[in-house]
């Protein structure tokens, strides 16, 4: 994976010659403005109503609906509750091949919250999410219920991060060789 924001979300780069998905800084990967829009219509909620209910500005909700930004994990959880959905319902874009940061975001958790809950440094969790460090098996056992996924799904998400990291490193290495 390439660059990440402070919450571990991918912010672009190269993956085996393909562009890696971009996520607005501080947002939740895979967020669907259309899913939120449908939920608001179903519940006959105005933007202002949702904003008031979850404690954000009307502009923030408008920005989510316009695809300019995405909600933070905490706002995603609050939004989902307000419209009778789960965070996963509002983030269908990561359902097929999620990364660890995607699973954390869909659980409505920040890196800081997870690191504190697991008694580890945030930098260690960041390295795990980026595929730079393998999670200890006992850590996987603790993370799976926290993220509301199976241990197998958690390991698969980590493996994707490792594979993407290898692809990025290979692409950078090829680019350096071409420059010489």
C-alpha positions in Angstrom: 0.0 0.0 0.0 1.1 3.5 -0.5 0.5 6.6 1.6 -1.8 6.4 4.6 -3.4 9.1 6.7 -3.2 9.2 10.4 -6.0 6.6 10.6 -4.3 4.2 8.3 -6.6 4.8 5.3 -5.0 4.4 1.9 -4.6 7.7 0.1 -3.2 6.7 -3.3 -0.3 5.1 -5.0 0.5 2.3 -7.3 -0.4 -1.3 -7.0 1.1 -3.5 -9.6 0.7 -0.8 -12.2 -2.9 0.0 -11.1 -3.9 3.0 -9.1 -4.7 2.3 -5.5 -8.1 3.6 -4.3 -8.1 7.1 -2.8 -9.8 7.9 0.4 -10.2 11.5 1.6 -7.9 12.2 4.6 -9.5 11.1 7.8 -12.4 9.3 6.1 -13.7 5.8 5.9 -12.8 3.7 2.9 -15.6 2.4 0.7 -18.2 4.9 2.0 -21.3 5.1 -0.3 -23.0 8.5 -0.5 -25.8 6.8 -2.5 -26.4 4.4 0.4 -26.7 7.2 2.8 -28.9 9.2 0.5 -31.3 6.3 0.1 -31.4 5.8 3.9 -32.2 9.5 4.5 -35.0 9.3 1.9 -36.3 6.1 3.5 -36.4 7.7 7.0 -37.6 11.1 5.6 -34.6 12.7 7.2 -33.2 16.1 6.0 -29.5 16.7 6.0 -29.9 19.1 8.9 -31.8 16.4 10.9 -29.0 13.9 10.5 -26.4 16.5 11.3 -28.2 17.5 14.5 -28.8 14.0 15.6 -25.1 12.9 15.2 -23.5 16.2 16.3 -21.8 17.3 13.0 -22.4 20.3 10.8 -24.8 20.3 7.9 -21.8 21.0 5.7 -20.1 17.8 6.8 -23.1 15.7 5.8 -23.5 17.5 2.5 -19.8 16.9 1.9 -20.3 13.1 2.5 -23.3 13.0 0.2 -21.4 14.9 -2.5 -18.5 12.5 -2.3 -16.1 15.2 -1.3 -15.2 13.7 2.1 -16.2 10.6 4.0 -17.2 10.3 7.6 -14.7 9.4 10.3 -15.2 6.0 11.8 -17.0 7.5 14.8 -19.3 9.5 12.6 -19.9 6.5 10.4 -21.1 4.5 13.4 -23.4 7.4 14.6 -24.7 7.9 11.1 -25.5 4.2 10.6 -27.4 4.1 13.9 -29.3 7.2 13.1 -30.6 5.7 9.8 -31.1 2.1 11.1 -28.1 0.6 9.3 -24.8 -0.9 10.1 -21.5 0.7 9.2 -21.0 -2.1 6.7 -24.2 -1.1 5.0 -22.8 2.4 4.4 -19.4 1.1 3.2 -20.2 -1.5 0.5 -17.0 -0.4 -1.5 -14.8 -2.6 0.8 -16.9 -5.7 1.1 -15.1 -7.9 -1.4 -11.4 -7.3 -0.5 -11.0 -5.2 2.6 -7.7 -4.3 4.2 -7.2 -4.2 8.0 -7.8 -0.4 8.0 -11.1 -1.0 6.1 -12.2 -3.6 8.7 -11.3 -1.2 11.5 -13.2 1.7 9.9 -16.3 -0.5 9.3 -16.2 -1.3 12.9 -16.3 2.4 13.6 -12.9 2.4 15.3 -9.9 4.7 15.0 -6.3 3.5 15.2 -6.0 5.2 18.6 -9.0 3.4 20.0 -7.8 0.0 18.8 -4.3 0.5 20.0 -5.5 1.6 23.4 -7.9 -1.3 23.6 -5.2 -3.8 22.7 -2.5 -2.2 24.9 -0.1 -1.4 22.0 1.4 1.6 20.5 -0.5 3.2 17.6 2.6 3.0 15.5 2.7 -0.8 15.9 -0.9 -1.0 14.8 -0.1 1.2 11.8 2.8 -1.1 10.8 0.4 -4.1 11.0 -2.2 -2.4 8.9 0.4 -1.4 6.3 1.7 -5.0 6.1 5.1 -4.1 7.6 4.7 -6.2 10.7 2.8 -9.5 11.2 0.2 -9.5 13.8 0.9 -12.0 16.7 -1.6 -14.9 16.7 -2.9 -13.8 20.1 -3.4 -10.3 18.7 -5.5 -11.7 15.8 -7.7 -13.5 18.4 -8.3 -10.2 20.2 -8.8 -8.1 17.1 -11.3 -10.3 15.3 -14.2 -9.8 17.8 -13.2 -6.1 18.1 -13.6 -5.7 14.3 -16.6 -8.1 14.3 -15.0 -10.4 11.7 -13.5 -13.9 11.8 -9.8 -14.5 12.4 -9.6 -15.9 8.8 -11.0 -12.6 7.4 -8.6 -10.6 9.6 -5.6 -12.6 8.3 -6.8 -12.3 4.7 -7.1 -8.5 5.1 -3.5 -8.4 6.5 -2.3 -10.6 3.6 -3.7 -8.1 1.1 -1.8 -5.4 2.8 1.4 -7.4 2.6 0.8 -8.2 -1.1 0.1 -4.6 -2.0 3.2 -3.4 -0.1 5.3 -5.9 -2.1 3.8 -4.7 -5.4 4.5 -1.1 -4.5 8.1 -1.9 -3.6 8.6 -3.8 -6.9 7.1 -0.9 -8.9 9.4 1.6 -7.1 12.4 -0.6 -7.7 11.6 -0.9 -11.4 11.2 2.8 -11.7 14.6 3.4 -10.0 16.2 1.0 -12.4 14.8 2.8 -15.4 16.1 6.1 -14.2 19.7 4.9 -13.9 
